[in-house]
Amino acid sequence: MTARFDEHLKQKPMGRIYHYTDQKGVKGILETKTIWATNIYYLNDTTEFAYAAGLVEKLAEERSIAGTPGAEILDACVEKLNIISDVRLDIFVACFSERADRLSQWRGYCPEGGFCIGFDYSQLEPFLQQQGFYLAKCIYEEVEQRVLINELFDDTVRRAECEPDLADVAHTFLREFMRLSPVLKDRAFDEEQEWRLISSLAMQARKVRPGRHCFVPYRELEVVEPGHGLDAEIIVGPTIDKELAVNSARDLCRLTNTRDQVRDSAVPYRPR
């Protein structure tokens, strides 16, 4: 991977990272001590992978028009990328936000009520790395995205000067793009300030769950050592009866060996 992206991956959250989910989701996380990483093609935003691929194609075309040396090599890589996009590689991600108790998040992910679970990443990191996942902060600014992609292009052209087999060069380009693409998001989603757990390599789904229109492939990630309790902050989302909701969440913590760090949302309830 490029030097700049390697530096980006060294960033760690300053505090907890938060996962927004509904009642069924929080119950499953606390009971199984796992979180679900979803195939990137099945996330709520269906343009996830297409956004990054489109930006790569756009920048490669700009280089081709400008007559930049090595443009023909990048054209070949982009052609391979289009083929890969049709194949749908299995990249799995779990989404978090560095912002707790945000109205936009409640509306987007828990429109009928839900929970915000805060994890200390320093406690999660050893288990997630063992399972082949890494954490990365999403990048929303196109200027920064362009810099990263152009650096990947430059590395690819330099590699082609030493590697006579263009197929190997294209393969390396695709592997590096697969690491970069899940981090690039449209600026319209900037308010989420998202961090993602991303599978290091393409891997097969272990399970599927019912979705809105189809079955959704996912993988379960253990978040604590087997037999140990979970240490997580739990925020009960806006609801008509805060006291009842908080007390029931505390009961769930007690029954699932989860440290009681439950509190109610500061966002006022707005009935639909």
KACORZI-V210182 format. One record per residue. PHI is phi in whole degrees, 0 to 359 (NA if undefined). Layout:
phi:PHI
phi:PHI
//
This chain:
phi:NA
phi:293
phi:299
phi:294
phi:289
phi:301
phi:295
phi:300
phi:290
phi:283
phi:295
phi:233
phi:299
phi:286
phi:222
phi:284
phi:246
phi:242
phi:245
phi:266
phi:204
phi:264
phi:300
phi:298
phi:294
phi:293
phi:296
phi:295
phi:295
phi:289
phi:285
phi:264
phi:57
phi:226
phi:238
phi:259
phi:256
phi:262
phi:304
phi:300
phi:286
phi:247
phi:289
phi:301
phi:271
phi:290
phi:265
phi:313
phi:289
phi:296
phi:298
phi:294
phi:297
phi:295
phi:291
phi:299
phi:297
phi:295
phi:290
phi:296
phi:295
phi:299
phi:293
phi:295
phi:295
phi:282
phi:72
phi:294
phi:305
phi:89
phi:299
phi:292
phi:292
phi:293
phi:301
phi:293
phi:293
phi:296
phi:298
phi:295
phi:298
phi:297
phi:293
phi:298
phi:300
phi:289
phi:288
phi:66
phi:292
phi:272
phi:250
phi:246
phi:223
phi:239
phi:254
phi:224
phi:234
phi:277
phi:250
phi:266
phi:55
phi:253
phi:303
phi:298
phi:287
phi:300
phi:294
phi:283
phi:245
phi:222
phi:296
phi:250
phi:103
phi:181
phi:220
phi:238
phi:255
phi:258
phi:248
phi:275
phi:296
phi:299
phi:278
phi:280
phi:309
phi:299
phi:288
phi:287
phi:296
phi:297
phi:265
phi:86
phi:236
phi:228
phi:258
phi:215
phi:276
phi:291
phi:246
phi:250
phi:280
phi:296
phi:300
phi:292
phi:298
phi:298
phi:299
phi:294
phi:292
phi:295
phi:293
phi:296
phi:300
phi:299
phi:297
phi:294
phi:295
phi:296
phi:296
phi:294
phi:290
phi:253
phi:247
phi:288
phi:271
phi:297
phi:297
phi:293
phi:297
phi:296
phi:297
phi:296
phi:302
phi:295
phi:298
phi:290
phi:296
phi:298
phi:284
phi:279
phi:301
phi:293
phi:269
phi:271
phi:229
phi:298
phi:299
phi:299
phi:261
phi:303
phi:298
phi:293
phi:45
phi:272
phi:245
phi:231
phi:272
phi:232
phi:294
phi:294
phi:225
phi:300
phi:217
phi:279
phi:291
phi:265
phi:214
phi:229
phi:229
phi:293
phi:246
phi:293
phi:234
phi:198
phi:283
phi:249
phi:286
phi:206
phi:232
phi:270
phi:243
phi:289
phi:248
phi:217
phi:294
phi:309
phi:89
phi:262
phi:281
phi:260
phi:251
phi:212
phi:278
phi:235
phi:253
phi:278
phi:293
phi:308
phi:207
phi:288
phi:229
phi:298
phi:298
phi:295
phi:295
phi:294
phi:297
phi:291
phi:293
phi:293
phi:298
phi:298
phi:299
phi:298
phi:284
phi:245
phi:56
phi:244
phi:301
phi:283
phi:230
phi:270
phi:214
phi:266
phi:293
phi:273
phi:282
phi:293
phi:289
phi:235
phi:298
phi:280
//
